[in-house]
Amino acid sequence: MIKNGMAESDIMRRKTEKLKQCQELHLFDYKKLKQSRILNREAQTICPLCLEEISGEGFLNRLQQAEGREVPDLTITQLNLFHIQELQIGVFNHRPYNLGWGHHHCNVVVRDAGIEQTLDWMDDVLDKNIDGGYFTPKKRPS
Ligand SMILES: [Zn+2]
């Protein structure tokens, strides 16, 4: 936020006020946030799919566009809201602890399939690529 012109005192005031509001609204349960893949063990915000820590800069940076396919009014940032449990017809999934911040590209991969199903699919993709000799994992299972 400092890089984008906000004063440190304003940043701290905003953070303190937002945390207070979250506590008042019972939206600040660390255990639930960690179980939901929203925070890691160090209480840092993480992407629900790749589990990388998220930087606040991602909220301010627009997505890089492919050369030749640029649109002038792109408003997609590198981070966006991510459903932990995928949306399903007839199920109310717009609820606390079911929305986290994640990478736009990770959210695109998960689509409406859900995180667990996406990880299963990725595991199958990796197995097929390894078995086919197209990919050598950096880390081998122990
Ligand atoms: Zn990610």
Backbone and ligand atoms as CSV (ligand in chain L), in Angstrom:
chain,resi,resn,atom,element,x,y,z
A,1,MET,N,N,0.837,-1.195,0.000
A,1,MET,CA,C,0.000,0.000,0.000
A,1,MET,C,C,0.875,1.250,0.000
A,2,ILE,N,N,2.024,1.159,0.706
A,2,ILE,CA,C,2.951,2.297,0.718
A,2,ILE,C,C,3.429,2.595,-0.700
A,3,LYS,N,N,3.751,1.518,-1.467
A,3,LYS,CA,C,4.208,1.682,-2.856
A,3,LYS,C,C,3.155,2.383,-3.706
A,4,ASN,N,N,1.899,2.259,-3.306
A,4,ASN,CA,C,0.811,2.868,-4.071
A,4,ASN,C,C,0.323,4.182,-3.464
A,5,GLY,N,N,1.111,4.742,-2.565
A,5,GLY,CA,C,0.859,6.091,-2.103
A,5,GLY,C,C,0.099,6.237,-0.797
A,6,MET,N,N,-0.183,5.137,-0.100
A,6,MET,CA,C,-0.926,5.252,1.161
A,6,MET,C,C,0.078,5.444,2.307
A,7,ALA,N,N,-0.251,6.322,3.218
A,7,ALA,CA,C,0.626,6.587,4.362
A,7,ALA,C,C,0.571,5.408,5.338
A,8,GLU,N,N,1.719,5.117,5.975
A,8,GLU,CA,C,1.793,3.988,6.891
A,8,GLU,C,C,0.772,4.125,8.033
A,9,SER,N,N,0.585,5.342,8.527
A,9,SER,CA,C,-0.379,5.545,9.621
A,9,SER,C,C,-1.807,5.226,9.148
A,10,ASP,N,N,-2.125,5.563,7.894
A,10,ASP,CA,C,-3.452,5.238,7.354
A,10,ASP,C,C,-3.618,3.727,7.161
A,11,ILE,N,N,-2.531,3.087,6.767
A,11,ILE,CA,C,-2.569,1.626,6.581
A,11,ILE,C,C,-2.872,0.953,7.919
A,12,MET,N,N,-2.157,1.351,8.962
A,12,MET,CA,C,-2.353,0.744,10.278
A,12,MET,C,C,-3.745,1.037,10.824
A,13,ARG,N,N,-4.233,2.267,10.606
A,13,ARG,CA,C,-5.576,2.618,11.077
A,13,ARG,C,C,-6.618,1.770,10.357
A,14,ARG,N,N,-6.461,1.608,9.042
A,14,ARG,CA,C,-7.410,0.789,8.278
A,14,ARG,C,C,-7.366,-0.662,8.751
A,15,LYS,N,N,-6.156,-1.196,8.927
A,15,LYS,CA,C,-6.003,-2.592,9.352
A,15,LYS,C,C,-6.653,-2.826,10.715
A,16,THR,N,N,-6.374,-1.943,11.645
A,16,THR,CA,C,-6.934,-2.068,12.998
A,16,THR,C,C,-8.462,-2.033,12.951
A,17,GLU,N,N,-9.006,-1.100,12.181
A,17,GLU,CA,C,-10.468,-0.962,12.087
A,17,GLU,C,C,-11.094,-2.191,11.433
A,18,LYS,N,N,-10.484,-2.704,10.367
A,18,LYS,CA,C,-11.025,-3.887,9.673
A,18,LYS,C,C,-10.968,-5.123,10.577
A,19,LEU,N,N,-9.874,-5.289,11.303
A,19,LEU,CA,C,-9.774,-6.438,12.203
A,19,LEU,C,C,-10.824,-6.350,13.308
A,20,LYS,N,N,-11.045,-5.143,13.816
A,20,LYS,CA,C,-12.072,-4.925,14.848
A,20,LYS,C,C,-13.461,-5.277,14.301
A,21,GLN,N,N,-13.749,-4.810,13.092
A,21,GLN,CA,C,-15.049,-5.115,12.474
A,21,GLN,C,C,-15.220,-6.621,12.281
A,22,CYS,N,N,-14.160,-7.289,11.843
A,22,CYS,CA,C,-14.241,-8.739,11.632
A,22,CYS,C,C,-14.520,-9.469,12.949
A,23,GLN,N,N,-13.863,-9.026,14.027
A,23,GLN,CA,C,-14.100,-9.654,15.328
A,23,GLN,C,C,-15.534,-9.415,15.787
A,24,GLU,N,N,-16.037,-8.203,15.605
A,24,GLU,CA,C,-17.413,-7.885,16.015
A,24,GLU,C,C,-18.438,-8.713,15.241
A,25,LEU,N,N,-18.120,-9.017,13.993
A,25,LEU,CA,C,-19.041,-9.781,13.138
A,25,LEU,C,C,-18.785,-11.296,13.197
A,26,HIS,N,N,-17.910,-11.718,14.118
A,26,HIS,CA,C,-17.558,-13.136,14.282
A,26,HIS,C,C,-17.028,-13.739,12.982
A,27,LEU,N,N,-16.160,-12.996,12.328
A,27,LEU,CA,C,-15.558,-13.451,11.072
A,27,LEU,C,C,-14.054,-13.620,11.205
A,28,PHE,N,N,-13.599,-13.815,12.431
A,28,PHE,CA,C,-12.159,-13.818,12.656
A,28,PHE,C,C,-11.732,-15.024,13.484
A,29,ASP,N,N,-12.198,-16.202,13.079
A,29,ASP,CA,C,-11.857,-17.437,13.775
A,29,ASP,C,C,-10.645,-18.058,13.065
A,30,TYR,N,N,-9.457,-17.902,13.670
A,30,TYR,CA,C,-8.222,-18.401,13.044
A,30,TYR,C,C,-8.328,-19.885,12.683
A,31,LYS,N,N,-8.894,-20.664,13.596
A,31,LYS,CA,C,-8.978,-22.113,13.351
A,31,LYS,C,C,-9.789,-22.395,12.078
A,32,LYS,N,N,-10.927,-21.732,11.950
A,32,LYS,CA,C,-11.763,-21.926,10.759
A,32,LYS,C,C,-11.068,-21.403,9.504
A,33,LEU,N,N,-10.374,-20.270,9.643
A,33,LEU,CA,C,-9.664,-19.698,8.493
A,33,LEU,C,C,-8.540,-20.625,8.025
A,34,LYS,N,N,-7.872,-21.285,8.979
A,34,LYS,CA,C,-6.801,-22.222,8.622
A,34,LYS,C,C,-7.384,-23.502,8.028
A,35,GLN,N,N,-8.458,-24.021,8.636
A,35,GLN,CA,C,-9.090,-25.236,8.111
A,35,GLN,C,C,-9.640,-25.020,6.702
A,36,SER,N,N,-10.014,-23.792,6.404
A,36,SER,CA,C,-10.618,-23.477,5.112
A,36,SER,C,C,-9.599,-23.108,4.039
A,37,ARG,N,N,-8.297,-23.251,4.349
A,37,ARG,CA,C,-7.235,-22.935,3.377
A,37,ARG,C,C,-7.148,-21.438,3.092
A,38,ILE,N,N,-7.613,-20.606,4.005
A,38,ILE,CA,C,-7.586,-19.157,3.798
A,38,ILE,C,C,-6.332,-18.565,4.442
A,39,LEU,N,N,-5.927,-19.103,5.599
A,39,LEU,CA,C,-4.683,-18.708,6.281
A,39,LEU,C,C,-3.816,-19.950,6.469
A,40,ASN,N,N,-2.487,-19.739,6.501
A,40,ASN,CA,C,-1.597,-20.865,6.806
A,40,ASN,C,C,-1.312,-20.900,8.311
A,41,ARG,N,N,-0.407,-21.791,8.722
A,41,ARG,CA,C,-0.083,-21.949,10.150
A,41,ARG,C,C,0.457,-20.671,10.765
A,42,GLU,N,N,1.103,-19.845,9.945
A,42,GLU,CA,C,1.660,-18.574,10.436
A,42,GLU,C,C,0.636,-17.447,10.360
A,43,ALA,N,N,-0.617,-17.785,10.071
A,43,ALA,CA,C,-1.724,-16.818,9.973
A,43,ALA,C,C,-1.538,-15.824,8.831
A,44,GLN,N,N,-0.822,-16.265,7.783
A,44,GLN,CA,C,-0.678,-15.444,6.576
A,44,GLN,C,C,-1.745,-15.883,5.567
A,45,THR,N,N,-2.259,-14.944,4.821
A,45,THR,CA,C,-3.240,-15.265,3.795
A,45,THR,C,C,-2.571,-16.077,2.692
A,46,ILE,N,N,-3.231,-17.174,2.301
A,46,ILE,CA,C,-2.666,-18.042,1.255
A,46,ILE,C,C,-3.703,-18.292,0.170
A,47,CYS,N,N,-3.209,-18.622,-1.010
A,47,CYS,CA,C,-4.095,-19.023,-2.102
A,47,CYS,C,C,-4.645,-20.411,-1.752
A,48,PRO,N,N,-5.955,-20.609,-1.814
A,48,PRO,CA,C,-6.540,-21.896,-1.433
A,48,PRO,C,C,-6.080,-23.085,-2.281
A,49,LEU,N,N,-5.616,-22.860,-3.494
A,49,LEU,CA,C,-5.164,-23.984,-4.325
A,49,LEU,C,C,-3.660,-24.231,-4.169
A,50,CYS,N,N,-2.833,-23.262,-4.517
A,50,CYS,CA,C,-1.378,-23.495,-4.534
A,50,CYS,C,C,-0.740,-23.267,-3.167
A,51,LEU,N,N,-1.477,-22.695,-2.233
A,51,LEU,CA,C,-1.046,-22.457,-0.848
A,51,LEU,C,C,0.102,-21.452,-0.713
A,52,GLU,N,N,0.409,-20.735,-1.777
A,52,GLU,CA,C,1.418,-19.673,-1.677
A,52,GLU,C,C,0.860,-18.515,-0.862
A,53,GLU,N,N,1.743,-17.864,-0.099
A,53,GLU,CA,C,1.314,-16.671,0.630
A,53,GLU,C,C,0.971,-15.576,-0.371
A,54,ILE,N,N,-0.052,-14.823,-0.056
A,54,ILE,CA,C,-0.537,-13.780,-0.946
A,54,ILE,C,C,-0.029,-12.421,-0.492
A,55,SER,N,N,0.447,-11.658,-1.454
A,55,SER,CA,C,0.912,-10.303,-1.177
A,55,SER,C,C,-0.199,-9.314,-1.508
A,56,GLY,N,N,-0.314,-8.289,-0.693
A,56,GLY,CA,C,-1.309,-7.253,-0.937
A,56,GLY,C,C,-1.127,-6.567,-2.287
A,57,GLU,N,N,0.074,-6.632,-2.828
A,57,GLU,CA,C,0.317,-6.009,-4.133
A,57,GLU,C,C,-0.546,-6.617,-5.226
A,58,GLY,N,N,-0.898,-7.883,-5.069
A,58,GLY,CA,C,-1.716,-8.564,-6.068
A,58,GLY,C,C,-3.104,-7.958,-6.225
A,59,PHE,N,N,-3.559,-7.228,-5.188
A,59,PHE,CA,C,-4.871,-6.575,-5.282
A,59,PHE,C,C,-4.799,-5.324,-6.149
A,60,LEU,N,N,-3.597,-4.811,-6.301
A,60,LEU,CA,C,-3.432,-3.538,-7.000
A,60,LEU,C,C,-2.898,-3.700,-8.412
A,61,ASN,N,N,-2.294,-4.845,-8.698
A,61,ASN,CA,C,-1.717,-5.066,-10.023
A,61,ASN,C,C,-2.718,-5.763,-10.933
A,62,ARG,N,N,-2.911,-5.196,-12.089
A,62,ARG,CA,C,-3.777,-5.830,-13.079
A,62,ARG,C,C,-3.063,-7.032,-13.664
A,63,LEU,N,N,-3.852,-7.971,-14.116
A,63,LEU,CA,C,-3.335,-9.181,-14.739
A,63,LEU,C,C,-2.551,-8.834,-15.999
A,64,GLN,N,N,-1.417,-9.495,-16.190
A,64,GLN,CA,C,-0.663,-9.293,-17.427
A,64,GLN,C,C,-1.445,-9.914,-18.573
A,65,GLN,N,N,-1.495,-9.218,-19.691
A,65,GLN,CA,C,-2.260,-9.713,-20.822
A,65,GLN,C,C,-1.331,-10.275,-21.895
A,66,ALA,N,N,-1.823,-11.305,-22.567
A,66,ALA,CA,C,-1.041,-11.923,-23.641
A,66,ALA,C,C,-0.877,-10.927,-24.787
A,67,GLU,N,N,0.335,-10.895,-25.339
A,67,GLU,CA,C,0.625,-9.961,-26.433
A,67,GLU,C,C,-0.303,-10.229,-27.617
A,68,GLY,N,N,-0.881,-9.179,-28.134
A,68,GLY,CA,C,-1.792,-9.297,-29.269
A,68,GLY,C,C,-3.225,-9.551,-28.862
A,69,ARG,N,N,-3.448,-9.851,-27.566
A,69,ARG,CA,C,-4.795,-10.127,-27.078
A,69,ARG,C,C,-5.187,-9.146,-25.969
A,70,GLU,N,N,-4.515,-8.001,-25.921
A,70,GLU,CA,C,-4.764,-7.034,-24.863
A,70,GLU,C,C,-6.124,-6.361,-25.056
A,71,VAL,N,N,-6.779,-6.081,-23.953
A,71,VAL,CA,C,-7.989,-5.255,-23.981
A,71,VAL,C,C,-7.715,-4.043,-23.091
A,72,PRO,N,N,-8.146,-2.846,-23.532
A,72,PRO,CA,C,-7.797,-1.623,-22.795
A,72,PRO,C,C,-8.509,-1.474,-21.448
A,73,ASP,N,N,-9.639,-2.114,-21.266
A,73,ASP,CA,C,-10.408,-1.902,-20.043
A,73,ASP,C,C,-10.356,-3.099,-19.093
A,74,LEU,N,N,-9.275,-3.860,-19.152
A,74,LEU,CA,C,-9.154,-5.033,-18.275
A,74,LEU,C,C,-9.120,-4.601,-16.815
A,75,THR,N,N,-9.999,-5.164,-16.003
A,75,THR,CA,C,-10.046,-4.800,-14.588
A,75,THR,C,C,-9.703,-5.988,-13.692
A,76,ILE,N,N,-9.279,-7.091,-14.278
A,76,ILE,CA,C,-8.968,-8.283,-13.482
A,76,ILE,C,C,-7.619,-8.094,-12.803
A,77,THR,N,N,-7.606,-8.243,-11.472
A,77,THR,CA,C,-6.354,-8.158,-10.730
A,77,THR,C,C,-5.769,-9.561,-10.602
A,78,GLN,N,N,-4.529,-9.637,-10.121
A,78,GLN,CA,C,-3.865,-10.936,-9.986
A,78,GLN,C,C,-4.544,-11.809,-8.930
A,79,LEU,N,N,-5.272,-11.180,-8.014
A,79,LEU,CA,C,-5.964,-11.918,-6.955
A,79,LEU,C,C,-7.461,-11.719,-7.107
A,80,ASN,N,N,-8.207,-12.756,-6.802
A,80,ASN,CA,C,-9.656,-12.572,-6.765
A,80,ASN,C,C,-10.280,-13.518,-5.758
A,81,LEU,N,N,-11.564,-13.295,-5.504
A,81,LEU,CA,C,-12.251,-14.127,-4.513
A,81,LEU,C,C,-12.372,-15.547,-5.025
A,82,PHE,N,N,-12.225,-16.468,-4.119
A,82,PHE,CA,C,-12.079,-17.876,-4.439
A,82,PHE,C,C,-13.055,-18.642,-3.543
A,83,HIS,N,N,-13.931,-19.436,-4.127
A,83,HIS,CA,C,-14.819,-20.276,-3.316
A,83,HIS,C,C,-14.045,-21.490,-2.815
A,84,ILE,N,N,-14.077,-21.727,-1.520
A,84,ILE,CA,C,-13.401,-22.883,-0.949
A,84,ILE,C,C,-14.195,-24.145,-1.312
A,85,GLN,N,N,-15.475,-24.135,-1.007
A,85,GLN,CA,C,-16.376,-25.191,-1.487
A,85,GLN,C,C,-17.042,-24.629,-2.724
A,86,GLU,N,N,-16.952,-25.342,-3.812
A,86,GLU,CA,C,-17.462,-24.856,-5.085
A,86,GLU,C,C,-18.964,-24.572,-5.020
A,87,LEU,N,N,-19.391,-23.684,-5.887
A,87,LEU,CA,C,-20.811,-23.357,-5.972
A,87,LEU,C,C,-21.561,-24.554,-6.533
A,88,GLN,N,N,-22.705,-24.841,-5.932
A,88,GLN,CA,C,-23.541,-25.935,-6.413
A,88,GLN,C,C,-24.976,-25.454,-6.415
A,89,ILE,N,N,-25.726,-25.921,-7.381
A,89,ILE,CA,C,-27.131,-25.542,-7.468
A,89,ILE,C,C,-27.857,-26.049,-6.223
A,90,GLY,N,N,-28.611,-25.170,-5.584
A,90,GLY,CA,C,-29.400,-25.554,-4.418
A,90,GLY,C,C,-28.632,-25.531,-3.110
A,91,VAL,N,N,-27.359,-25.174,-3.142
A,91,VAL,CA,C,-26.543,-25.116,-1.921
A,91,VAL,C,C,-26.104,-23.671,-1.716
A,92,PHE,N,N,-26.300,-23.163,-0.489
A,92,PHE,CA,C,-25.908,-21.788,-0.195
A,92,PHE,C,C,-24.430,-21.772,0.190
A,93,ASN,N,N,-23.583,-21.388,-0.757
A,93,ASN,CA,C,-22.138,-21.376,-0.497
A,93,ASN,C,C,-21.558,-19.985,-0.334
A,94,HIS,N,N,-22.400,-18.963,-0.393
A,94,HIS,CA,C,-21.919,-17.609,-0.118
A,94,HIS,C,C,-22.025,-17.388,1.380
A,95,ARG,N,N,-21.103,-17.958,2.120
A,95,ARG,CA,C,-21.139,-17.891,3.581
A,95,ARG,C,C,-19.730,-17.639,4.114
A,96,PRO,N,N,-19.650,-17.161,5.370
A,96,PRO,CA,C,-18.329,-16.921,5.960
A,96,PRO,C,C,-17.472,-18.181,5.933
A,97,TYR,N,N,-16.203,-17.993,5.783
A,97,TYR,CA,C,-15.196,-19.051,5.742
A,97,TYR,C,C,-15.296,-19.911,4.485
A,98,ASN,N,N,-16.084,-19.492,3.514
A,98,ASN,CA,C,-16.093,-20.191,2.232
A,98,ASN,C,C,-15.546,-19.316,1.112
A,99,LEU,N,N,-15.130,-18.120,1.434
A,99,LEU,CA,C,-14.521,-17.248,0.432
A,99,LEU,C,C,-13.149,-16.810,0.920
A,100,GLY,N,N,-12.146,-17.073,0.104
A,100,GLY,CA,C,-10.796,-16.621,0.411
A,100,GLY,C,C,-10.245,-15.876,-0.779
A,101,TRP,N,N,-9.064,-15.300,-0.585
A,101,TRP,CA,C,-8.396,-14.632,-1.700
A,101,TRP,C,C,-7.425,-15.601,-2.321
A,102,GLY,N,N,-7.454,-15.698,-3.640
A,102,GLY,CA,C,-6.541,-16.603,-4.335
A,102,GLY,C,C,-6.059,-15.993,-5.627
A,103,HIS,N,N,-5.073,-16.664,-6.213
A,103,HIS,CA,C,-4.564,-16.206,-7.507
A,103,HIS,C,C,-5.647,-16.361,-8.570
A,104,HIS,N,N,-5.725,-15.379,-9.438
A,104,HIS,CA,C,-6.685,-15.467,-10.538
A,104,HIS,C,C,-6.452,-16.748,-11.340
A,105,HIS,N,N,-5.189,-17.039,-11.672
A,105,HIS,CA,C,-4.927,-18.211,-12.513
A,105,HIS,C,C,-5.253,-19.515,-11.785
A,106,CYS,N,N,-5.078,-19.582,-10.468
A,106,CYS,CA,C,-5.455,-20.793,-9.722
A,106,CYS,C,C,-6.973,-20.946,-9.701
A,107,ASN,N,N,-7.673,-19.837,-9.563
A,107,ASN,CA,C,-9.137,-19.863,-9.562
A,107,ASN,C,C,-9.667,-20.336,-10.915
A,108,VAL,N,N,-9.001,-19.923,-11.987
A,108,VAL,CA,C,-9.410,-20.360,-13.327
A,108,VAL,C,C,-9.238,-21.875,-13.458
A,109,VAL,N,N,-8.165,-22.411,-12.883
A,109,VAL,CA,C,-7.919,-23.860,-12.957
A,109,VAL,C,C,-8.991,-24.620,-12.179
A,110,VAL,N,N,-9.361,-24.122,-11.007
A,110,VAL,CA,C,-10.351,-24.822,-10.170
A,110,VAL,C,C,-11.760,-24.729,-10.783
A,111,ARG,N,N,-12.046,-23.607,-11.437
A,111,ARG,CA,C,-13.384,-23.349,-12.030
A,111,ARG,C,C,-14.475,-23.674,-11.010
A,112,ASP,N,N,-15.458,-24.460,-11.441
A,112,ASP,CA,C,-16.543,-24.882,-10.554
A,112,ASP,C,C,-16.327,-26.309,-10.061
A,113,ALA,N,N,-15.150,-26.870,-10.332
A,113,ALA,CA,C,-14.909,-28.270,-9.998
A,113,ALA,C,C,-14.664,-28.480,-8.509
A,114,GLY,N,N,-14.104,-27.502,-7.821
A,114,GLY,CA,C,-13.757,-27.657,-6.413
A,114,GLY,C,C,-12.279,-27.969,-6.259
A,115,ILE,N,N,-11.730,-27.614,-5.114
A,115,ILE,CA,C,-10.293,-27.754,-4.882
A,115,ILE,C,C,-9.862,-29.224,-4.840
A,116,GLU,N,N,-10.569,-30.041,-4.054
A,116,GLU,CA,C,-10.179,-31.459,-3.941
A,116,GLU,C,C,-10.228,-32.159,-5.295
A,117,GLN,N,N,-11.300,-31.929,-6.055
A,117,GLN,CA,C,-11.436,-32.550,-7.371
A,117,GLN,C,C,-10.342,-32.051,-8.314
A,118,THR,N,N,-9.982,-30.784,-8.195
A,118,THR,CA,C,-8.917,-30.228,-9.035
A,118,THR,C,C,-7.574,-30.857,-8.685
A,119,LEU,N,N,-7.312,-31.056,-7.383
A,119,LEU,CA,C,-6.060,-31.702,-6.978
A,119,LEU,C,C,-6.008,-33.142,-7.481
A,120,ASP,N,N,-7.149,-33.856,-7.431
A,120,ASP,CA,C,-7.198,-35.226,-7.982
A,120,ASP,C,C,-6.891,-35.207,-9.475
A,121,TRP,N,N,-7.495,-34.235,-10.186
A,121,TRP,CA,C,-7.269,-34.120,-11.627
A,121,TRP,C,C,-5.798,-33.814,-11.917
A,122,MET,N,N,-5.212,-32.882,-11.143
A,122,MET,CA,C,-3.798,-32.539,-11.332
A,122,MET,C,C,-2.906,-33.746,-11.082
A,123,ASP,N,N,-3.256,-34.550,-10.077
A,123,ASP,CA,C,-2.495,-35.759,-9.758
A,123,ASP,C,C,-2.540,-36.725,-10.943
A,124,ASP,N,N,-3.719,-36.885,-11.538
A,124,ASP,CA,C,-3.854,-37.750,-12.720
A,124,ASP,C,C,-3.045,-37.209,-13.892
A,125,VAL,N,N,-3.104,-35.893,-14.103
A,125,VAL,CA,C,-2.349,-35.268,-15.200
A,125,VAL,C,C,-0.852,-35.516,-15.011
A,126,LEU,N,N,-0.377,-35.323,-13.774
A,126,LEU,CA,C,1.045,-35.547,-13.498
A,126,LEU,C,C,1.426,-37.003,-13.719
A,127,ASP,N,N,0.593,-37.929,-13.224
A,127,ASP,CA,C,0.889,-39.362,-13.413
A,127,ASP,C,C,0.996,-39.701,-14.898
A,128,LYS,N,N,0.056,-39.208,-15.701
A,128,LYS,CA,C,0.079,-39.507,-17.142
A,128,LYS,C,C,1.317,-38.917,-17.808
A,129,ASN,N,N,1.691,-37.715,-17.419
A,129,ASN,CA,C,2.871,-37.079,-18.008
A,129,ASN,C,C,4.166,-37.766,-17.564
A,130,ILE,N,N,4.201,-38.215,-16.321
A,130,ILE,CA,C,5.387,-38.935,-15.820
A,130,ILE,C,C,5.478,-40.292,-16.520
A,131,ASP,N,N,4.334,-41.016,-16.542
A,131,ASP,CA,C,4.308,-42.337,-17.190
A,131,ASP,C,C,4.646,-42.229,-18.678
A,132,GLY,N,N,4.238,-41.145,-19.314
A,132,GLY,CA,C,4.501,-40.960,-20.744
A,132,GLY,C,C,5.894,-40.432,-21.040
A,133,GLY,N,N,6.657,-40.127,-19.988
A,133,GLY,CA,C,8.018,-39.648,-20.175
A,133,GLY,C,C,8.108,-38.174,-20.563
A,134,TYR,N,N,6.992,-37.447,-20.371
A,134,TYR,CA,C,7.000,-36.023,-20.732
A,134,TYR,C,C,7.422,-35.115,-19.581
A,135,PHE,N,N,7.416,-35.647,-18.373
A,135,PHE,CA,C,7.657,-34.798,-17.211
A,135,PHE,C,C,8.409,-35.589,-16.144
A,136,THR,N,N,9.424,-34.940,-15.570
A,136,THR,CA,C,10.146,-35.503,-14.449
A,136,THR,C,C,9.949,-34.586,-13.258
A,137,PRO,N,N,9.278,-35.081,-12.217
A,137,PRO,CA,C,9.057,-34.210,-11.046
A,137,PRO,C,C,10.378,-33.813,-10.393
A,138,LYS,N,N,10.399,-32.573,-9.868
A,138,LYS,CA,C,11.602,-32.109,-9.169
A,138,LYS,C,C,11.802,-32.896,-7.881
A,139,LYS,N,N,10.663,-33.201,-7.227
A,139,LYS,CA,C,10.722,-33.933,-5.955
A,139,LYS,C,C,10.050,-35.284,-6.172
A,140,ARG,N,N,10.692,-36.314,-5.727
A,140,ARG,CA,C,10.119,-37.659,-5.822
A,140,ARG,C,C,9.463,-37.982,-4.472
A,141,PRO,N,N,8.323,-38.695,-4.509
A,141,PRO,CA,C,7.705,-39.078,-3.238
A,141,PRO,C,C,8.654,-39.976,-2.437
A,142,SER,N,N,8.685,-39.768,-1.126
A,142,SER,CA,C,9.595,-40.593,-0.311
A,142,SER,C,C,8.893,-41.820,0.187
L,1,ZN,ZN,ZN,-2.448,-19.885,-6.297
